[in-house]
Amino acid sequence: MQSCPLRSSVIGSYPFPSWLEFASQHLEVFGRTDRSEIQDDAVIAAVHDQVDAGLDVITDGEQTRLDFNLSFYGYLEGIELEGASPRRFGPPAHDQRGKHAITGDLRAPRGLGVVEEFKRLQRLAPSGPTLKASVPGPYTLSGRLLPNAQYADRWAITEALLPVVRQELSNLVAAGCQEVSVDEPSMSCYAHREDPRRFVEIFNRTVEPVVGRTRVCTHLCFGNYKGRAIAPRRLAPMFPAFLDFHADEMHVEMASREFAELEVIAEIARRMDVAVGIVDVKSYYVETPDDIAQRVRRCLQHTPADRLVFAPDCGLSQTARWAAQPKLRNLVTGIRQVKKELGL
C-alpha cells in the first residue's frame, strides 16, 4: 500500500510559535493582510521544523486552526457559537470547552476550510515530502453541538454533518491531496460504551467518495486536550470491528501506554498499513535515537517493514515546541538507524 517501508509521519497538529499564540489572542489589532502574512509565516515555521527533521510525510501543523476541531464550527451555518468557556478555573479538562447551540439546518456552504489550508501548504512546502491534510470526521465534529428538536441526539447531528465532511474530502482530492487523515478520536474514546460496528459504518460512508483516489488514514486516540486522556486507554473495545474501516493506514497510540496491546498491530497490518505512535507527546522526556530504534525493532517483531509507519502518539499541539523539535528529529534518526541495519 505504501512505497516507503518504515515510513516517518505525523498526525497533524504542531505547536504554535509563541508569537502566533499572542497574535491569535489579539487578532482585532491586525489587518486582513497582516493576518494572511501571520498564517503563511506560521505554516512556514511548522514546515521548516518537519522538513529539518527529515520526515517522509508532513502537514501544515494545523497552524491556522484554533484547535484540532474547534475552528471548524466557524464554517458551519445553523449554529450559535458559545461566547465564553463554561468553566475557566481549575485543572484543565474538556468541560472548559463549551458546546454550541443549533439554531437551524447544519450546512457549510464555504466548506470547512481544509482545502484552503492544503493549497497554502502546497504553495509553501518544498518538493520531496508527501503533503497530508487532516479533517475531523462527522461523529467527532458533532461532539460540541447540543441536540435540539430538529436533531434529537448526537447520531442525528452526525448524520447531518456527514455529507459536509464527504464534500470536503472530495474537494481536497480535487485539489491534489494525495494523503488525508480522517480523524475520529471520539469513536476510539467511546468505543467502550457504544456499538463499534456503528462507528465503522459511519466512517466508511464518510470516506466512500475518496477511497481509492487518495491515501485514507485515520488516527485512534484516547484524548489529548492539555496532554490529558479522556477515555479508557485500551484498544480492545475497538477490535476486531475497526479492522473493517475503509482506510489505507490506521494509527495507534503506543508510546504513552508502554506499548500495551502491541500485538494488535499484526491484526491491523493484515488489512492496511499500521502507523505506530512511538513518541510520547504527553511526556517531556525527549526520546533518544536509540530509544526510537529499539521501539522500531520491537514493532518489526509483529509486522513487516513494508506495512509500518512511525509517528508521535498524537498531534504535537499540546507539546512545547522546544521538545517537539528534537522528538521529531530523533524519531527520524532512530528509524534511519534501523533501515540501515536492514539494508533499506
C-alpha contacts under 8 A as a table, 3 or more apart, distances in Angstrom:
res1	aa1	res2	aa2	distance
1	M	248	D	6.97
1	M	272	M	7.44
1	M	273	D	6.87
1	M	307	R	7.60
2	Q	5	P	7.16
2	Q	273	D	7.70
2	Q	306	D	7.08
2	Q	307	R	7.43
3	S	306	D	7.79
4	C	7	R	5.47
4	C	306	D	6.93
5	P	305	A	5.21
5	P	306	D	4.18
5	P	307	R	6.69
5	P	308	L	6.36
5	P	309	V	7.35
5	P	344	L	7.84
6	L	305	A	5.53
6	L	306	D	6.56
6	L	307	R	7.57
6	L	308	L	5.16
6	L	309	V	5.27
6	L	310	F	6.76
6	L	335	I	6.93
6	L	339	K	7.38
7	R	56	D	6.32
7	R	308	L	6.64
7	R	309	V	4.54
7	R	310	F	6.10
8	S	55	L	5.38
8	S	56	D	5.23
8	S	57	V	6.46
8	S	309	V	5.83
8	S	310	F	4.99
8	S	311	A	6.01
8	S	331	L	7.73
8	S	332	V	6.50
8	S	335	I	7.65
9	S	55	L	6.01
9	S	56	D	6.02
9	S	57	V	4.70
9	S	58	I	6.53
9	S	309	V	6.88
9	S	310	F	6.05
9	S	311	A	4.99
9	S	312	P	7.99
10	V	57	V	6.75
10	V	58	I	6.44
10	V	59	T	7.45
10	V	311	A	5.10
10	V	312	P	6.29
10	V	314	C	7.89
10	V	315	G	7.07
11	I	181	S	7.82
11	I	219	H	7.34
11	I	311	A	7.00
11	I	312	P	7.15
11	I	313	D	7.96
11	I	314	C	5.83
11	I	315	G	5.08
12	G	58	I	7.99
12	G	59	T	5.86
12	G	60	D	7.52
12	G	61	G	5.65
12	G	62	E	6.45
12	G	132	K	7.91
12	G	133	A	7.37
12	G	134	S	6.28
12	G	315	G	5.37
12	G	316	L	7.73
13	S	59	T	7.69
13	S	60	D	7.68
13	S	61	G	4.32
13	S	62	E	4.93
13	S	63	Q	7.35
13	S	68	F	7.13
13	S	315	G	4.60
13	S	316	L	5.47
13	S	317	S	5.20
14	Y	46	A	6.73
14	Y	61	G	4.39
14	Y	62	E	6.64
14	Y	63	Q	7.16
14	Y	315	G	6.37
14	Y	316	L	4.61
14	Y	317	S	4.48
14	Y	321	R	7.91
14	Y	324	A	7.91
15	P	61	G	7.44
15	P	63	Q	7.89
15	P	316	L	5.90
15	P	317	S	4.12
15	P	318	Q	6.58
15	P	319	T	6.34
15	P	320	A	6.21
15	P	321	R	5.55
15	P	324	A	7.62
16	F	19	W	7.98
16	F	20	L	5.91
16	F	21	E	6.17
16	F	42	A	7.50
16	F	63	Q	6.49
16	F	317	S	6.99
16	F	321	R	7.50
17	P	20	L	5.31
17	P	21	E	6.55
17	P	42	A	7.27
17	P	45	A	7.98
17	P	321	R	7.22
18	S	21	E	5.13
18	S	22	F	6.44
19	W	22	F	5.08
19	W	23	A	6.07
20	L	23	A	4.90
20	L	24	S	5.90
20	L	38	I	7.46
20	L	42	A	7.01
21	E	24	S	5.35
21	E	25	Q	6.63
22	F	25	Q	5.41
22	F	26	H	6.61
23	A	26	H	5.08
23	A	27	L	5.87
24	S	27	L	5.52
26	H	29	V	6.00
26	H	30	F	7.63
27	L	30	F	5.48
27	L	35	R	7.53
28	E	31	G	7.70
30	F	34	D	5.62
30	F	35	R	6.24
31	G	34	D	5.01
31	G	35	R	6.24
32	R	35	R	5.17
32	R	36	S	6.38
33	T	36	S	5.09
33	T	37	E	6.24
34	D	37	E	5.13
34	D	38	I	6.20
35	R	38	I	4.97
35	R	39	Q	6.20
36	S	39	Q	5.11
36	S	40	D	6.27
37	E	40	D	5.15
37	E	41	D	6.09
38	I	41	D	5.16
38	I	42	A	6.11
39	Q	42	A	5.20
39	Q	43	V	6.33
39	Q	63	Q	7.15
39	Q	64	T	6.06
40	D	43	V	5.28
40	D	44	I	6.13
40	D	120	R	7.52
40	D	124	L	7.76
41	D	44	I	5.00
41	D	45	A	6.24
42	A	45	A	5.16
42	A	46	A	6.36
42	A	63	Q	6.09
42	A	64	T	7.88
43	V	46	A	5.07
43	V	47	V	5.98
43	V	60	D	5.45
43	V	61	G	6.81
43	V	63	Q	6.00
43	V	64	T	7.92
43	V	121	L	7.25
43	V	124	L	7.67
44	I	47	V	5.15
44	I	48	H	5.96
44	I	124	L	6.52
44	I	125	A	7.51
45	A	48	H	5.07
45	A	49	D	6.41
46	A	49	D	5.36
46	A	50	Q	6.43
46	A	60	D	6.37
46	A	61	G	5.69
46	A	63	Q	7.64
47	V	50	Q	5.19
47	V	51	V	5.98
47	V	58	I	7.12
47	V	59	T	7.15
47	V	60	D	6.26
47	V	61	G	7.40
47	V	125	A	6.52
48	H	51	V	5.22
48	H	52	D	5.83
49	D	52	D	5.10
49	D	53	A	6.21
49	D	325	Q	6.40
50	Q	53	A	5.11
50	Q	54	G	6.51
50	Q	55	L	6.01
50	Q	58	I	6.32
50	Q	325	Q	7.97
50	Q	328	L	7.26
51	V	54	G	5.02
51	V	55	L	6.03
51	V	58	I	7.53
51	V	129	P	7.66
52	D	55	L	7.93
52	D	329	R	7.54
53	A	325	Q	7.52
53	A	326	P	8.00
53	A	328	L	5.76
53	A	329	R	4.22
53	A	330	N	7.80
53	A	332	V	6.57
54	G	329	R	7.06
54	G	332	V	6.29
55	L	58	I	6.52
55	L	129	P	6.98
55	L	328	L	7.87
55	L	332	V	6.44
56	D	128	G	7.99
56	D	129	P	5.07
56	D	130	T	6.27
57	V	129	P	5.32
57	V	130	T	4.65
57	V	131	L	5.98
57	V	132	K	6.71
58	I	129	P	6.39
58	I	130	T	6.27
58	I	131	L	5.35
58	I	132	K	6.07
59	T	62	E	7.37
59	T	121	L	7.47
59	T	131	L	5.78
59	T	132	K	5.14
59	T	133	A	6.20
60	D	63	Q	6.43
60	D	117	E	7.53
60	D	118	F	7.61
60	D	121	L	5.80
60	D	133	A	7.75
62	E	65	R	5.55
62	E	67	D	7.95
62	E	68	F	7.44
63	Q	66	L	7.87
64	T	117	E	7.63
65	R	68	F	6.92
65	R	69	N	7.62
65	R	70	L	7.65
65	R	71	S	5.49
65	R	72	F	7.96
66	L	69	N	7.74
66	L	70	L	6.28
66	L	71	S	5.27
67	D	70	L	5.28
67	D	71	S	6.29
68	F	71	S	7.69
68	F	136	P	7.96
69	N	72	F	5.67
69	N	73	Y	7.78
69	N	136	P	6.46
69	N	141	L	6.91
70	L	73	Y	5.99
71	S	74	G	5.69
71	S	75	Y	7.77
72	F	75	Y	5.53
72	F	76	L	7.09
72	F	112	L	5.82
72	F	113	G	7.44
73	Y	76	L	5.18
73	Y	81	L	7.65
74	G	81	L	7.79
75	Y	108	A	5.86
75	Y	110	R	6.83
75	Y	111	G	6.83
75	Y	112	L	5.59
75	Y	113	G	7.37
76	L	79	I	6.76
76	L	106	L	6.57
76	L	107	R	5.68
76	L	108	A	4.81
76	L	109	P	7.97
76	L	112	L	7.64
77	E	104	G	7.69
77	E	105	D	7.25
77	E	106	L	5.69
77	E	107	R	5.14
77	E	108	A	5.95
77	E	109	P	7.94
78	G	102	I	5.80
78	G	103	T	4.99
78	G	104	G	4.21
78	G	105	D	5.14
78	G	106	L	4.92
78	G	107	R	6.71
79	I	100	H	6.50
79	I	101	A	5.58
79	I	102	I	4.27
79	I	103	T	5.09
79	I	104	G	6.76
79	I	106	L	7.27
80	E	100	H	5.84
80	E	101	A	5.28
80	E	102	I	6.30
80	E	103	T	6.55
81	L	99	K	7.94
81	L	100	H	5.14
81	L	101	A	6.95
82	E	85	S	7.62
82	E	98	G	6.71
82	E	99	K	6.59
82	E	100	H	5.32
82	E	101	A	7.51
84	A	98	G	7.48
85	S	88	R	6.14
85	S	96	Q	5.50
85	S	97	R	5.60
85	S	98	G	5.38
86	P	95	D	7.11
86	P	96	Q	5.83
86	P	97	R	7.02
86	P	98	G	5.78
87	R	95	D	6.71
87	R	96	Q	4.83
87	R	97	R	7.86
88	R	96	Q	6.22
89	F	92	P	7.90
92	P	96	Q	6.94
92	P	226	K	6.59
93	A	96	Q	5.86
93	A	97	R	7.98
93	A	225	Y	7.08
93	A	226	K	7.46
93	A	228	R	7.69
94	H	97	R	5.59
94	H	225	Y	6.97
95	D	98	G	6.45
98	G	144	R	7.03
99	K	144	R	4.53
99	K	145	L	5.36
99	K	146	L	6.29
100	H	144	R	6.15
100	H	145	L	4.91
100	H	146	L	6.04
101	A	145	L	6.07
101	A	146	L	5.29
101	A	147	P	7.73
102	I	106	L	7.78
102	I	145	L	6.69
102	I	146	L	6.36
102	I	147	P	7.11
102	I	148	N	6.86
104	G	150	Q	7.90
106	L	160	A	6.45
106	L	161	L	7.01
107	R	161	L	7.70
107	R	164	V	7.04
108	A	111	G	5.09
108	A	112	L	6.66
108	A	164	V	6.49
110	R	113	G	7.45
111	G	114	V	7.76
111	G	164	V	7.29
111	G	167	Q	7.73
111	G	168	E	6.14
112	L	115	V	7.76
112	L	165	V	7.92
112	L	168	E	6.69
113	G	116	E	5.41
113	G	117	E	6.40
114	V	117	E	4.91
114	V	118	F	6.08
114	V	133	A	7.35
114	V	134	S	7.64
114	V	135	V	7.04
114	V	168	E	7.30
114	V	172	L	7.46
115	V	118	F	5.05
115	V	119	K	6.17
115	V	168	E	7.32
115	V	171	N	6.78
115	V	172	L	5.42
115	V	175	A	7.12
116	E	119	K	5.21
116	E	120	R	6.31
117	E	120	R	5.17
117	E	121	L	6.33
118	F	121	L	4.95
118	F	122	Q	6.17
118	F	133	A	6.35
118	F	172	L	7.66
118	F	177	C	7.53
119	K	122	Q	4.97
119	K	123	R	6.24
119	K	175	A	7.40
120	R	123	R	5.10
120	R	124	L	6.22
121	L	124	L	5.18
121	L	125	A	5.64
121	L	131	L	7.66
122	Q	125	A	5.66
122	Q	131	L	7.56
126	P	129	P	7.60
130	T	178	Q	7.67
130	T	179	E	7.60
131	L	177	C	7.26
131	L	178	Q	7.17
131	L	179	E	6.73
132	K	177	C	7.02
132	K	178	Q	7.07
132	K	179	E	4.84
132	K	180	V	5.42
132	K	181	S	7.25
133	A	177	C	7.24
133	A	179	E	6.58
133	A	180	V	4.83
133	A	181	S	6.25
134	S	180	V	5.52
134	S	181	S	4.51
134	S	182	V	5.96
134	S	183	D	6.87
135	V	165	V	7.66
135	V	169	L	7.82
135	V	180	V	7.41
135	V	181	S	6.22
135	V	182	V	5.08
135	V	183	D	6.08
136	P	140	T	6.41
136	P	141	L	6.15
136	P	165	V	7.78
136	P	182	V	5.70
136	P	183	D	4.75
136	P	184	E	6.18
137	G	140	T	5.59
137	G	141	L	6.13
137	G	162	L	7.62
137	G	165	V	6.63
137	G	182	V	5.69
137	G	183	D	5.54
137	G	184	E	5.20
137	G	203	F	7.44
137	G	206	T	7.48
138	P	141	L	4.90
138	P	142	S	5.98
138	P	158	T	5.18
138	P	159	E	7.48
138	P	161	L	5.31
138	P	162	L	5.13
138	P	165	V	6.47
138	P	184	E	7.81
138	P	206	T	7.80
139	Y	142	S	5.17
139	Y	143	G	6.80
139	Y	154	R	7.71
139	Y	155	W	7.53
139	Y	158	T	5.05
139	Y	184	E	6.82
139	Y	186	S	6.89
139	Y	187	M	7.21
139	Y	202	I	7.98
140	T	143	G	5.46
140	T	183	D	7.83
140	T	184	E	5.43
140	T	185	P	6.50
140	T	186	S	5.04
140	T	187	M	7.16
141	L	144	R	6.82
141	L	158	T	7.59
141	L	161	L	7.69
142	S	145	L	5.58
142	S	154	R	6.32
142	S	157	I	5.81
142	S	158	T	5.50
142	S	161	L	7.32
143	G	154	R	7.07
143	G	186	S	7.84
145	L	157	I	7.78
147	P	150	Q	7.73
147	P	151	Y	5.35
147	P	152	A	5.27
147	P	153	D	5.13
147	P	154	R	6.58
147	P	157	I	7.23
148	N	151	Y	5.19
148	N	152	A	5.45
148	N	153	D	7.53
149	A	152	A	5.66
151	Y	154	R	7.71
151	Y	156	A	5.32
151	Y	157	I	5.73
152	A	156	A	6.21
152	A	157	I	7.77
153	D	156	A	5.42
153	D	157	I	6.51
154	R	157	I	5.05
154	R	158	T	6.06
155	W	158	T	4.96
155	W	159	E	6.30
156	A	159	E	5.14
156	A	160	A	6.41
157	I	160	A	5.10
157	I	161	L	6.31
158	T	161	L	5.13
158	T	162	L	5.99
159	E	162	L	5.17
159	E	163	P	7.63
160	A	163	P	6.84
160	A	164	V	7.71
161	L	164	V	5.18
161	L	165	V	6.46
162	L	165	V	5.33
162	L	166	R	6.19
162	L	206	T	6.04
163	P	166	R	4.87
163	P	167	Q	6.06
163	P	206	T	7.34
164	V	167	Q	5.31
164	V	168	E	6.38
165	V	168	E	5.02
165	V	169	L	6.24
165	V	206	T	6.83
166	R	169	L	5.18
166	R	170	S	6.29
166	R	206	T	5.34
166	R	207	V	6.44
166	R	208	E	7.85
166	R	209	P	6.91
167	Q	170	S	5.04
167	Q	171	N	6.12
168	E	171	N	5.08
168	E	172	L	6.12
169	L	172	L	5.04
169	L	173	V	6.37
169	L	207	V	7.43
169	L	209	P	7.74
169	L	210	V	6.80
170	S	173	V	5.27
170	S	174	A	6.29
170	S	209	P	6.44
170	S	210	V	6.22
171	N	174	A	4.99
171	N	175	A	6.23
172	L	175	A	5.02
172	L	176	G	6.61
172	L	177	C	5.54
173	V	176	G	5.14
173	V	177	C	4.85
173	V	178	Q	6.88
173	V	210	V	7.18
173	V	213	R	7.19
173	V	214	T	6.69
174	A	177	C	7.29
177	C	180	V	6.97
177	C	214	T	6.99
178	Q	213	R	7.86
178	Q	214	T	4.85
178	Q	215	R	5.99
179	E	214	T	5.59
179	E	215	R	4.50
179	E	216	V	6.16
179	E	217	C	7.35
180	V	214	T	7.11
180	V	215	R	6.21
180	V	216	V	5.36
180	V	217	C	5.99
181	S	216	V	5.98
181	S	217	C	4.37
181	S	218	T	5.12
181	S	219	H	7.31
182	V	207	V	7.94
182	V	216	V	7.12
182	V	217	C	6.14
182	V	218	T	5.14
182	V	219	H	7.51
183	D	218	T	5.36
183	D	219	H	5.57
183	D	220	L	7.76
184	E	187	M	5.49
184	E	188	S	7.13
184	E	218	T	7.20
184	E	219	H	6.86
184	E	220	L	7.09
185	P	188	S	5.29
185	P	189	C	6.08
185	P	219	H	6.86
185	P	220	L	5.67
185	P	221	C	4.93
185	P	222	F	6.78
185	P	223	G	6.93
186	S	189	C	4.89
186	S	190	Y	6.02
186	S	221	C	7.82
187	M	190	Y	5.38
187	M	191	A	5.76
187	M	196	P	7.69
187	M	199	F	6.40
187	M	220	L	7.92
188	S	191	A	5.28
188	S	220	L	5.55
188	S	221	C	5.98
188	S	222	F	6.56
188	S	235	L	7.92
188	S	238	M	6.67
189	C	192	H	7.41
189	C	221	C	6.72
189	C	222	F	5.21
189	C	223	G	7.06
189	C	230	I	7.06
189	C	231	A	4.97
189	C	232	P	7.21
190	Y	193	R	5.57
190	Y	194	E	6.07
190	Y	231	A	7.09
191	A	194	E	5.20
191	A	195	D	6.58
191	A	196	P	5.36
191	A	237	P	5.77
191	A	238	M	5.68
192	H	232	P	7.80
192	H	237	P	5.16
192	H	238	M	7.37
195	D	198	R	5.49
195	D	199	F	6.97
196	P	199	F	5.03
196	P	200	V	6.41
196	P	237	P	7.70
196	P	238	M	6.14
196	P	241	A	6.11
196	P	242	F	7.11
197	R	200	V	5.00
197	R	201	E	6.34
197	R	241	A	5.71
197	R	242	F	7.49
198	R	201	E	5.18
198	R	202	I	6.36
199	F	202	I	5.16
199	F	203	F	6.12
200	V	203	F	5.10
200	V	204	N	6.07
200	V	241	A	7.08
200	V	242	F	6.21
200	V	244	D	6.67
200	V	245	F	5.72
201	E	204	N	5.27
201	E	205	R	6.27
202	I	205	R	5.31
202	I	206	T	6.22
203	F	206	T	5.08
203	F	207	V	6.44
203	F	245	F	6.84
203	F	246	H	7.76
204	N	207	V	5.37
204	N	208	E	5.87
204	N	245	F	6.20
204	N	246	H	5.65
205	R	208	E	5.18
206	T	209	P	7.63
207	V	210	V	5.70
207	V	211	V	6.14
207	V	216	V	7.80
207	V	246	H	7.43
208	E	211	V	5.50
208	E	246	H	8.00
210	V	213	R	5.09
210	V	214	T	6.17
210	V	216	V	7.85
211	V	214	T	6.46
211	V	215	R	7.59
211	V	216	V	6.82
211	V	246	H	7.24
211	V	247	A	7.57
212	G	215	R	7.27
215	R	247	A	7.69
215	R	248	D	5.92
215	R	249	E	7.70
216	V	246	H	7.90
216	V	247	A	5.05
216	V	248	D	5.22
216	V	249	E	6.49
217	C	247	A	5.69
217	C	248	D	5.82
217	C	249	E	4.53
217	C	250	M	5.79
217	C	251	H	7.63
218	T	247	A	7.01
218	T	249	E	6.41
218	T	250	M	5.07
218	T	251	H	6.16
219	H	250	M	5.96
219	H	251	H	4.63
219	H	252	V	6.50
219	H	314	C	7.96
220	L	250	M	7.42
220	L	251	H	5.92
220	L	252	V	5.39
220	L	253	E	6.92
221	C	224	N	7.79
221	C	252	V	7.19
221	C	253	E	6.57
221	C	314	C	7.08
222	F	229	A	5.37
222	F	230	I	6.00
222	F	231	A	5.23
222	F	232	P	7.13
222	F	233	R	5.95
223	G	227	G	7.95
223	G	228	R	6.43
223	G	229	A	4.36
223	G	230	I	5.14
223	G	231	A	6.78
224	N	227	G	4.59
224	N	228	R	4.82
224	N	229	A	5.27
224	N	230	I	7.58
224	N	282	K	7.82
224	N	314	C	7.51
224	N	318	Q	7.40
225	Y	228	R	5.47
225	Y	229	A	7.19
225	Y	318	Q	7.06
226	K	318	Q	5.72
227	G	281	V	7.48
227	G	282	K	5.17
227	G	318	Q	5.87
227	G	319	T	7.66
228	R	282	K	7.52
229	A	233	R	7.78
233	R	257	R	7.64
234	R	237	P	6.94
234	R	261	E	7.95
235	L	238	M	5.64
235	L	239	F	6.91
235	L	261	E	7.17
236	A	239	F	5.48
238	M	241	A	6.04
238	M	242	F	5.66
239	F	242	F	5.40
239	F	243	L	6.64
240	P	243	L	5.56
240	P	244	D	7.87
241	A	244	D	5.97
242	F	245	F	5.50
243	L	267	E	7.85
243	L	268	I	6.28
243	L	271	R	6.76
247	A	250	M	6.90
247	A	272	M	6.88
248	D	272	M	5.17
248	D	273	D	5.99
249	E	272	M	5.63
249	E	273	D	4.58
249	E	274	V	5.50
249	E	275	A	6.56
250	M	268	I	7.49
250	M	272	M	7.15
250	M	273	D	6.51
250	M	274	V	5.10
250	M	275	A	5.82
251	H	274	V	5.90
251	H	275	A	4.29
251	H	276	V	5.72
251	H	277	G	7.04
252	V	274	V	7.66
252	V	275	A	6.39
252	V	276	V	5.37
252	V	277	G	5.97
252	V	313	D	7.21
253	E	256	S	7.14
253	E	257	R	7.29
253	E	276	V	6.46
253	E	277	G	4.75
253	E	278	I	7.61
253	E	312	P	7.97
253	E	313	D	4.67
253	E	314	C	7.06
254	M	257	R	5.20
254	M	258	E	6.27
254	M	259	F	4.60
254	M	260	A	6.76
254	M	262	L	7.26
254	M	276	V	6.57
254	M	277	G	5.15
254	M	278	I	6.04
254	M	313	D	6.51
255	A	258	E	5.33
255	A	259	F	5.74
255	A	277	G	5.89
255	A	278	I	4.70
255	A	279	V	5.60
255	A	280	D	5.11
255	A	313	D	6.44
256	S	259	F	7.52
256	S	279	V	7.73
256	S	280	D	5.10
256	S	281	V	7.66
256	S	282	K	6.99
256	S	283	S	7.84
256	S	313	D	7.25
257	R	260	A	5.75
259	F	262	L	5.40
261	E	264	V	5.89
262	L	265	I	6.00
262	L	299	C	7.62
263	E	266	A	5.82
263	E	267	E	7.52
263	E	302	H	6.51
264	V	267	E	5.23
264	V	268	I	6.43
265	I	268	I	5.00
265	I	269	A	5.99
265	I	274	V	6.36
265	I	276	V	7.95
265	I	302	H	6.89
265	I	303	T	6.84
266	A	269	A	5.14
266	A	270	R	6.59
266	A	302	H	5.38
266	A	303	T	5.41
267	E	270	R	5.47
267	E	271	R	7.29
268	I	271	R	5.50
268	I	272	M	6.03
268	I	273	D	7.12
268	I	274	V	6.15
269	A	272	M	5.05
269	A	273	D	5.30
269	A	274	V	5.63
269	A	303	T	6.67
269	A	307	R	6.14
269	A	308	L	7.98
272	M	307	R	7.42
273	D	307	R	4.66
273	D	308	L	6.07
273	D	309	V	7.24
274	V	307	R	6.17
274	V	308	L	5.41
274	V	309	V	6.08
275	A	308	L	5.92
275	A	309	V	4.24
275	A	310	F	5.31
275	A	311	A	6.71
276	V	308	L	7.41
276	V	309	V	6.23
276	V	310	F	5.02
276	V	311	A	6.15
276	V	312	P	7.80
276	V	313	D	7.45
277	G	280	D	7.50
277	G	310	F	6.11
277	G	311	A	4.96
277	G	312	P	4.67
277	G	313	D	3.95
277	G	314	C	7.23
278	I	292	I	6.97
278	I	295	R	6.70
278	I	296	V	7.93
278	I	310	F	6.61
278	I	311	A	6.19
278	I	312	P	5.64
278	I	313	D	6.26
279	V	287	E	6.94
279	V	292	I	7.81
279	V	311	A	6.73
279	V	312	P	4.31
279	V	313	D	5.74
279	V	327	K	7.02
279	V	331	L	7.28
280	D	283	S	5.64
280	D	312	P	6.27
280	D	313	D	5.69
281	V	284	Y	7.59
281	V	312	P	6.51
281	V	313	D	6.11
281	V	314	C	6.52
281	V	315	G	7.54
281	V	316	L	6.18
281	V	318	Q	7.50
281	V	319	T	6.13
282	K	318	Q	7.81
282	K	319	T	7.08
283	S	286	V	7.81
284	Y	319	T	7.89
284	Y	323	A	6.56
286	V	323	A	6.60
286	V	326	P	6.91
286	V	327	K	5.64
287	E	291	D	5.80
287	E	292	I	6.70
287	E	327	K	6.24
287	E	330	N	6.86
287	E	331	L	7.82
288	T	291	D	5.04
288	T	292	I	6.41
288	T	327	K	7.95
288	T	330	N	5.88
288	T	334	G	7.68
289	P	292	I	5.06
289	P	293	A	6.12
289	P	330	N	4.83
289	P	331	L	6.49
289	P	332	V	7.95
289	P	333	T	5.67
289	P	334	G	4.14
289	P	335	I	7.90
289	P	337	Q	7.98
290	D	293	A	4.96
290	D	294	Q	6.15
290	D	334	G	6.01
291	D	294	Q	5.29
291	D	295	R	6.39
291	D	334	G	7.41
292	I	295	R	5.12
292	I	296	V	6.19
292	I	330	N	7.24
292	I	331	L	6.00
292	I	334	G	4.88
292	I	335	I	6.79
293	A	296	V	5.08
293	A	297	R	6.22
293	A	334	G	4.55
293	A	335	I	5.88
293	A	337	Q	6.54
293	A	338	V	5.95
294	Q	297	R	5.19
294	Q	298	R	6.24
295	R	298	R	4.99
295	R	299	C	6.35
296	V	299	C	5.16
296	V	300	L	6.28
296	V	335	I	6.81
296	V	338	V	7.30
297	R	300	L	4.99
297	R	301	Q	6.67
297	R	338	V	7.30
298	R	301	Q	5.42
298	R	302	H	7.54
299	C	302	H	5.54
299	C	303	T	6.23
300	L	303	T	5.02
300	L	304	P	5.86
300	L	305	A	6.49
301	Q	304	P	7.90
303	T	307	R	6.71
303	T	308	L	6.94
304	P	307	R	5.69
304	P	308	L	6.80
305	A	308	L	5.29
311	A	314	C	7.97
311	A	331	L	7.61
312	P	315	G	7.09
312	P	316	L	7.67
312	P	328	L	7.98
315	G	318	Q	7.55
316	L	319	T	5.26
316	L	324	A	6.69
317	S	320	A	7.65
319	T	323	A	6.86
319	T	324	A	6.25
320	A	323	A	5.61
320	A	324	A	6.20
321	R	324	A	4.78
321	R	325	Q	6.01
322	W	325	Q	5.86
322	W	326	P	7.34
323	A	326	P	5.79
323	A	327	K	6.14
324	A	327	K	5.09
324	A	328	L	6.23
325	Q	328	L	5.48
325	Q	329	R	6.36
326	P	329	R	4.89
326	P	330	N	5.88
327	K	330	N	5.31
327	K	331	L	6.04
328	L	331	L	4.93
328	L	332	V	6.43
329	R	332	V	5.44
329	R	333	T	6.22
330	N	333	T	4.87
330	N	334	G	5.89
331	L	334	G	5.43
331	L	335	I	6.33
332	V	335	I	5.16
332	V	336	R	6.13
333	T	336	R	5.15
333	T	337	Q	6.24
334	G	337	Q	5.04
334	G	338	V	6.66
335	I	338	V	5.34
335	I	339	K	6.23
336	R	339	K	4.88
336	R	340	K	6.07
337	Q	340	K	5.29
337	Q	341	E	6.48
338	V	341	E	4.95
338	V	342	L	6.26
339	K	342	L	5.05
339	K	343	G	5.97
339	K	344	L	4.94
340	K	343	G	4.97
340	K	344	L	6.00
341	E	344	L	7.78
